[in-house]
Amino acid sequence: MTSLWLALAAKMASSAAVVVAASLIVERSGPVMGALVATLPISAGPAYVFLALDHTPEFLAKSALASLAVNVGTAPFILTYAILAQRSGLLLSLGCAFAVWLSLATLLTSLELGFGTVAALTVLSYGGAYLLTRRYRKALPRARARGRWWDLPARAATVMCVVAAVVLAGRWLGPRAAGIAALTPVVLTSLTLVLHPRAGGPATAAILANSIPGMLGFTVGLATFYQTVVALGSATALALALGISVAWNAALLALNLRTAPKKLP
């Protein structure tokens, strides 16, 4: 029980921090920079660290495979929200997107697919979503509301409530749900809850659409963790997966800065 509450506190704090940081970056630097922050493994990472404290590498490998299957549904989640958010409100857009994710996560984990099949589905899912969200990546946020003293605490509290609900639901559903709970799109959902009312649906959709390349690096890191955790041990495999995800996003950041239009002096 102690590790459960530590995991819950860590996920609530880290997820709140990254969503608040990403939302501030979006408002100041645009959707690409915010997406790179949001796709770092700040939510899933603590979940697997605390799973590693309580379970064997073999258990972690099974959870990682379930997480990879669940991760296939994140791209359709992004695509559904991006399409609906152009003209619909927060509840309809996010509700439909989450329903799509939950349906796919339930189906794919129940089928108990092998790694090769999950990898092929991941390529199709993210490749298709990347192409279909191209038109939604350039939207700019509408005028930013004047800051209020309670604004940042309210954003953090919103995120922490969402994270607590996900972690506790995963705990109550039992060990088989560990992989699903770890890869629930908590950060993207929380970011949407925070930014849709402030920046508007199209601008929030642009952030999620720009998160797809970052999610690819996260997925490669998770796949590497699955492949190496039994052979290398939990700590080494986790460090390797984290390194891959961070290095990938750093490379995307460098590429974005290099290709960004230069300002005239």
C-alpha positions as CSV (number, residue, x, y, z in Angstrom):
1,M,0.0,0.0,0.0
2,T,2.9,2.4,0.7
3,S,4.2,2.0,-2.8
4,L,0.7,2.6,-4.2
5,W,0.4,5.9,-2.5
6,L,4.0,6.9,-3.4
7,A,3.3,6.0,-7.0
8,L,0.1,8.0,-6.9
9,A,1.8,11.1,-5.4
10,A,4.6,10.8,-7.9
11,K,2.3,10.5,-10.9
12,M,0.1,13.3,-9.7
13,A,3.0,15.7,-9.1
14,S,4.9,14.9,-12.2
15,S,1.9,14.9,-14.5
16,A,0.7,18.2,-13.1
17,A,4.1,19.8,-13.5
18,V,4.5,18.7,-17.2
19,V,1.0,19.8,-18.2
20,V,1.3,23.2,-16.5
21,A,4.8,23.6,-18.1
22,A,3.5,22.5,-21.5
23,S,0.5,24.8,-21.4
24,L,2.7,27.8,-20.5
25,I,5.2,26.8,-23.3
26,V,2.3,26.5,-25.8
27,E,1.0,30.0,-24.9
28,R,4.5,31.5,-25.4
29,S,6.2,29.3,-28.0
30,G,3.6,27.4,-30.0
31,P,2.2,23.9,-30.3
32,V,5.4,22.1,-31.4
33,M,7.4,23.0,-28.3
34,G,4.5,22.2,-26.0
35,A,4.0,18.8,-27.7
36,L,7.6,17.9,-27.2
37,V,7.3,18.5,-23.4
38,A,4.0,16.7,-23.2
39,T,5.3,13.5,-24.9
40,L,8.2,13.0,-22.4
41,P,7.5,9.8,-20.3
42,I,6.7,11.8,-17.2
43,S,3.4,10.0,-16.5
44,A,4.3,6.4,-17.7
45,G,7.8,6.6,-16.3
46,P,6.9,6.8,-12.6
47,A,4.2,4.2,-13.1
48,Y,6.8,1.6,-14.3
49,V,9.3,2.6,-11.7
50,F,6.9,1.8,-8.9
51,L,5.8,-1.4,-10.7
52,A,9.4,-2.4,-10.8
53,L,9.6,-2.0,-7.0
54,D,6.9,-4.6,-6.5
55,H,7.1,-7.0,-9.4
56,T,9.6,-9.2,-11.3
57,P,11.0,-8.4,-14.7
58,E,8.8,-11.0,-16.2
59,F,5.7,-9.2,-14.8
60,L,7.0,-5.9,-16.2
61,A,7.5,-7.5,-19.6
62,K,3.9,-8.6,-19.7
63,S,2.7,-5.2,-18.6
64,A,4.9,-3.5,-21.2
65,L,3.4,-5.6,-24.0
66,A,-0.1,-4.7,-22.7
67,S,1.0,-1.0,-22.7
68,L,2.3,-1.3,-26.3
69,A,-1.1,-2.7,-27.3
70,V,-2.9,0.2,-25.5
71,N,-0.5,2.7,-27.1
72,V,-1.9,1.7,-30.5
73,G,-5.1,3.5,-29.5
74,T,-3.4,6.8,-28.6
75,A,-3.0,7.9,-32.3
76,P,-6.7,7.4,-33.0
77,F,-7.4,9.3,-29.8
78,I,-5.4,12.2,-31.1
79,L,-7.0,12.0,-34.6
80,T,-10.5,11.9,-33.2
81,Y,-10.0,14.9,-31.0
82,A,-8.2,16.9,-33.7
83,I,-11.1,16.4,-36.1
84,L,-13.9,17.1,-33.7
85,A,-12.2,20.0,-31.9
86,Q,-12.3,22.1,-35.0
87,R,-16.0,22.9,-34.5
88,S,-17.2,21.0,-31.3
89,G,-16.8,21.8,-27.6
90,L,-14.5,20.2,-25.1
91,L,-16.9,17.6,-23.7
92,L,-17.9,16.2,-27.1
93,S,-14.4,16.3,-28.6
94,L,-12.6,14.8,-25.7
95,G,-15.4,12.4,-24.7
96,C,-15.5,10.8,-28.2
97,A,-11.7,10.7,-28.4
98,F,-11.5,8.9,-25.0
99,A,-14.3,6.5,-26.0
100,V,-12.3,5.6,-29.1
101,W,-9.2,5.0,-27.1
102,L,-10.9,2.9,-24.4
103,S,-12.7,0.8,-27.0
104,L,-9.4,0.0,-28.8
105,A,-7.5,-0.5,-25.6
106,T,-10.1,-3.0,-24.3
107,L,-10.2,-4.9,-27.7
108,L,-6.4,-5.1,-28.3
109,T,-5.5,-6.1,-24.7
110,S,-8.2,-8.8,-24.7
111,L,-6.8,-10.3,-27.9
112,E,-3.4,-10.9,-26.2
113,L,-1.5,-10.1,-29.4
114,G,2.2,-10.8,-29.9
115,F,4.9,-8.2,-30.1
116,G,5.2,-8.4,-33.9
117,T,1.5,-7.8,-34.5
118,V,1.4,-5.0,-32.0
119,A,4.4,-3.3,-33.7
120,A,2.8,-3.6,-37.1
121,L,-0.5,-2.1,-35.8
122,T,1.5,0.7,-34.1
123,V,3.2,1.7,-37.4
124,L,-0.2,1.7,-39.2
125,S,-1.9,3.6,-36.4
126,Y,0.7,6.4,-36.0
127,G,1.5,6.6,-39.7
128,G,-2.1,7.0,-40.6
129,A,-2.8,9.5,-37.8
130,Y,0.3,11.6,-38.8
131,L,-0.8,11.9,-42.4
132,L,-4.5,12.6,-41.5
133,T,-3.6,15.3,-38.9
134,R,-1.3,17.3,-41.2
135,R,-3.9,20.0,-41.8
136,Y,-4.5,20.5,-38.1
137,R,-0.9,21.2,-37.0
138,K,-0.6,24.9,-37.7
139,A,-3.5,26.4,-35.7
140,L,-2.5,29.3,-33.4
141,P,-4.0,29.9,-30.0
142,R,-6.6,32.6,-29.7
143,A,-5.9,35.6,-27.5
144,R,-4.6,34.6,-24.1
145,A,-6.7,35.5,-21.1
146,R,-5.3,37.7,-18.5
147,G,-3.5,35.7,-15.8
148,R,-5.2,35.2,-12.5
149,W,-3.6,34.2,-9.2
150,W,-5.6,30.9,-9.0
151,D,-5.0,29.9,-12.7
152,L,-1.9,27.8,-12.3
153,P,-3.1,26.0,-9.1
154,A,-6.4,25.3,-10.8
155,R,-4.6,23.7,-13.8
156,A,-2.4,21.6,-11.5
157,A,-5.4,20.5,-9.4
158,T,-7.3,19.5,-12.6
159,V,-4.5,17.3,-13.7
160,M,-3.9,15.7,-10.3
161,C,-7.6,14.7,-10.1
162,V,-7.5,13.0,-13.5
163,V,-4.2,11.2,-12.6
164,A,-5.6,10.0,-9.2
165,A,-8.7,8.6,-10.9
166,V,-6.7,6.7,-13.5
167,V,-4.1,5.3,-11.0
168,L,-6.7,4.1,-8.5
169,A,-8.9,2.6,-11.2
170,G,-6.0,0.6,-12.4
171,R,-5.3,-0.6,-8.9
172,W,-8.8,-1.7,-8.3
173,L,-9.0,-3.5,-11.6
174,G,-6.0,-5.7,-10.6
175,P,-2.5,-6.5,-11.9
176,R,-3.7,-7.2,-15.5
177,A,-4.7,-3.6,-15.8
178,A,-1.3,-2.3,-14.8
179,G,-0.2,-1.9,-18.4
180,I,-3.4,-0.2,-19.4
181,A,-3.3,2.2,-16.5
182,A,0.3,3.1,-17.2
183,L,-0.4,4.1,-20.8
184,T,-3.8,5.9,-20.3
185,P,-3.3,9.2,-22.1
186,V,-3.4,11.1,-18.9
187,V,-1.0,14.0,-19.9
188,L,-2.7,14.5,-23.3
189,T,-6.2,14.4,-21.7
190,S,-5.2,16.8,-18.9
191,L,-3.5,19.1,-21.4
192,T,-6.7,19.2,-23.4
193,L,-8.8,19.9,-20.3
194,V,-6.6,22.8,-19.5
195,L,-6.0,24.3,-22.9
196,H,-9.2,23.8,-24.8
197,P,-11.1,26.4,-22.8
198,R,-8.2,28.9,-22.9
199,A,-6.7,28.5,-26.4
200,G,-9.6,27.0,-28.3
201,G,-10.2,23.6,-29.9
202,P,-8.2,24.1,-33.2
203,A,-5.1,25.3,-31.3
204,T,-5.3,22.4,-28.7
205,A,-5.8,20.0,-31.6
206,A,-2.6,21.4,-33.1
207,I,-0.7,20.5,-30.0
208,L,-2.0,17.0,-30.0
209,A,-1.3,16.6,-33.7
210,N,2.2,17.8,-33.2
211,S,2.7,15.2,-30.4
212,I,2.6,12.3,-32.8
213,P,6.3,12.4,-33.7
214,G,7.2,12.7,-30.0
215,M,5.0,9.7,-29.2
216,L,7.0,7.7,-31.7
217,G,10.1,8.1,-29.7
218,F,8.2,7.2,-26.5
219,T,6.9,4.1,-28.2
220,V,10.4,3.0,-29.3
221,G,11.6,3.4,-25.8
222,L,8.7,1.3,-24.4
223,A,9.3,-1.4,-27.0
224,T,13.0,-1.4,-26.0
225,F,12.0,-1.8,-22.4
226,Y,9.8,-4.8,-23.3
227,Q,12.7,-6.4,-25.2
228,T,15.4,-5.9,-22.6
229,V,13.8,-5.9,-19.1
230,V,14.2,-9.6,-18.5
231,A,17.7,-9.8,-19.9
232,L,19.1,-6.6,-18.5
233,G,17.0,-6.1,-15.4
234,S,14.4,-3.5,-14.4
235,A,16.7,-0.6,-13.6
236,T,18.9,-0.8,-16.7
237,A,15.9,-1.3,-19.0
238,L,14.1,1.6,-17.6
239,A,17.1,3.9,-17.9
240,L,17.6,2.8,-21.5
241,A,13.9,3.4,-22.4
242,L,14.0,6.9,-20.7
243,G,17.2,7.7,-22.6
244,I,15.7,6.8,-25.9
245,S,12.6,8.9,-25.3
246,V,14.5,12.0,-24.1
247,A,17.1,11.7,-26.9
248,W,14.4,11.4,-29.5
249,N,12.6,14.5,-28.3
250,A,15.9,16.4,-28.1
251,A,16.6,15.6,-31.7
252,L,13.1,16.7,-32.7
253,L,13.7,20.0,-30.8
254,A,17.0,20.5,-32.6
255,L,15.4,19.8,-35.9
256,N,12.5,22.2,-35.2
257,L,14.9,25.0,-34.2
258,R,17.0,24.4,-37.3
259,T,14.1,24.5,-39.7
260,A,12.2,27.3,-37.9
261,P,11.9,30.6,-40.0
262,K,14.6,33.0,-39.0
263,K,13.5,36.4,-37.6
264,L,14.8,39.5,-39.3
265,P,17.1,41.7,-37.2
